[in-house]
Amino acid sequence: MSITDTLQAALAGEHACVYGYGLVGAHAGTRDEPAVRAAYESHRARRDLLAAQLRARRAEPVAALPAYGVPFAVTDAVTASRLAGLLEKRLAPLYADLVAVAANPVLRELAADALVETSVRSAGWTGGITALPGLDPVPD
Amino acid sequence: MSYGVPVPRARVNRAARPSRRAVIVGAAAVSLTACTGDDSPPATDDPPPPKPDAVLRSRVAGAERTLLALYAATAARHPSLSERLLPFAVRHGRHLAVVETSGPTAPPVPSTSAPTASPGRTDGSPTPESVQTPDVSADLATAVAVLRAAERAAADDRIADCLNSVDGALAEILAAVAACEAAHEVLLGRQA
């Protein structure tokens, strides 16, 4: 995949996370609210960074979909944090791909930092981590 | 209990296998070497310097061995922690295996050609024989705090290594290792 395609894939992933955390926030427990808010803001910021990277390459950033499918019903704090963990885990491979193709150090650092951040957050939500986040397969 | 290096080999595949991209980059590097090689004057007796990524792999492998030794020593000092720490050590074992099989490593520099090596923290790569058994605090909370700090420092180092690696596939592996180690710091802080 080209850098542009990889950036678009990561941007699409961030759009999904921004949408997903909206859903998470509606059902998260009070204790999780600060973490949900921080994650939501972080994904918005990364979304904007990726869009800027694409515009700098004269590419039109992909738009968010009106809605996204969620693999299970989010009805309470438990399912909300489960969705949050899944969002982060599914984002990880997109940033790993970006690390691999990024030719310039600024973009590689952006991608590596994002991979670290999403993995730390994933560990926070799920209580676990795989040895190689972004490279190991993501279970549903 | 000994942690050795329990590596679930079967799961190493994706990251250990050079990607098509890596193979292409590697082939390009080989053909460049071949082109310039003919014009070069005969080499002196000095062996060619190791490739930067090979040095990097050896350094990361050394860092992973040091972490494994710290986990083993911590589990030995605090047997009540050993079951909880085992999955962390297993993941470090995978890091070690994946990094070492991702491409060439630089052989350890003979001591005669490294007269300036100091006994403190060096940039050298601990080999399996050279990793010392670290001292572990008798206080359990302190011992866990040391592990957390080691994971945090390792994650920072791996990000720096990721940015310095030439091969994109190696950079990807190092970013993933950094991500795991940063997550380890969080997970170690969770359970008391």
HADDOCK unambig.tbl for C-alpha pairs under 7 A between the chains (distance, minus, plus):
assign (segid A and resid 96 and name CA) (segid B and resid 172 and name CA) 5.67 0.50 0.50
assign (segid A and resid 99 and name CA) (segid B and resid 168 and name CA) 6.96 0.50 0.50
assign (segid A and resid 99 and name CA) (segid B and resid 171 and name CA) 6.58 0.50 0.50
assign (segid A and resid 99 and name CA) (segid B and resid 172 and name CA) 5.44 0.50 0.50
assign (segid A and resid 100 and name CA) (segid B and resid 168 and name CA) 4.22 0.50 0.50
assign (segid A and resid 100 and name CA) (segid B and resid 169 and name CA) 5.40 0.50 0.50
assign (segid A and resid 100 and name CA) (segid B and resid 171 and name CA) 6.19 0.50 0.50
assign (segid A and resid 100 and name CA) (segid B and resid 172 and name CA) 5.09 0.50 0.50
assign (segid A and resid 101 and name CA) (segid B and resid 168 and name CA) 6.14 0.50 0.50
assign (segid A and resid 105 and name CA) (segid B and resid 163 and name CA) 6.39 0.50 0.50
assign (segid A and resid 108 and name CA) (segid B and resid 163 and name CA) 6.82 0.50 0.50
assign (segid A and resid 109 and name CA) (segid B and resid 163 and name CA) 6.62 0.50 0.50
assign (segid A and resid 112 and name CA) (segid B and resid 159 and name CA) 6.99 0.50 0.50
assign (segid A and resid 112 and name CA) (segid B and resid 175 and name CA) 5.41 0.50 0.50
assign (segid A and resid 115 and name CA) (segid B and resid 179 and name CA) 6.20 0.50 0.50
assign (segid A and resid 116 and name CA) (segid B and resid 178 and name CA) 6.57 0.50 0.50
assign (segid A and resid 116 and name CA) (segid B and resid 179 and name CA) 4.02 0.50 0.50
assign (segid A and resid 116 and name CA) (segid B and resid 182 and name CA) 6.68 0.50 0.50
assign (segid A and resid 119 and name CA) (segid B and resid 179 and name CA) 5.70 0.50 0.50
assign (segid A and resid 119 and name CA) (segid B and resid 180 and name CA) 6.90 0.50 0.50
assign (segid A and resid 119 and name CA) (segid B and resid 183 and name CA) 6.18 0.50 0.50
assign (segid A and resid 120 and name CA) (segid B and resid 179 and name CA) 6.95 0.50 0.50
assign (segid A and resid 120 and name CA) (segid B and resid 182 and name CA) 6.23 0.50 0.50
assign (segid A and resid 120 and name CA) (segid B and resid 183 and name CA) 4.43 0.50 0.50
assign (segid A and resid 120 and name CA) (segid B and resid 186 and name CA) 6.94 0.50 0.50
assign (segid A and resid 123 and name CA) (segid B and resid 183 and name CA) 5.85 0.50 0.50
assign (segid A and resid 123 and name CA) (segid B and resid 187 and name CA) 6.82 0.50 0.50
assign (segid A and resid 127 and name CA) (segid B and resid 187 and name CA) 6.68 0.50 0.50
assign (segid A and resid 129 and name CA) (segid B and resid 180 and name CA) 6.61 0.50 0.50
assign (segid A and resid 129 and name CA) (segid B and resid 183 and name CA) 6.79 0.50 0.50
assign (segid A and resid 130 and name CA) (segid B and resid 180 and name CA) 6.83 0.50 0.50
assign (segid A and resid 131 and name CA) (segid B and resid 91 and name CA) 4.79 0.50 0.50
assign (segid A and resid 131 and name CA) (segid B and resid 94 and name CA) 6.74 0.50 0.50
assign (segid A and resid 131 and name CA) (segid B and resid 95 and name CA) 7.00 0.50 0.50
assign (segid A and resid 131 and name CA) (segid B and resid 180 and name CA) 5.79 0.50 0.50
assign (segid A and resid 132 and name CA) (segid B and resid 176 and name CA) 4.89 0.50 0.50
assign (segid A and resid 132 and name CA) (segid B and resid 177 and name CA) 5.83 0.50 0.50
assign (segid A and resid 132 and name CA) (segid B and resid 180 and name CA) 6.28 0.50 0.50
assign (segid A and resid 133 and name CA) (segid B and resid 176 and name CA) 5.30 0.50 0.50
assign (segid A and resid 133 and name CA) (segid B and resid 179 and name CA) 6.59 0.50 0.50
assign (segid A and resid 133 and name CA) (segid B and resid 180 and name CA) 6.40 0.50 0.50
assign (segid A and resid 134 and name CA) (segid B and resid 176 and name CA) 6.37 0.50 0.50
assign (segid A and resid 135 and name CA) (segid B and resid 15 and name CA) 6.49 0.50 0.50
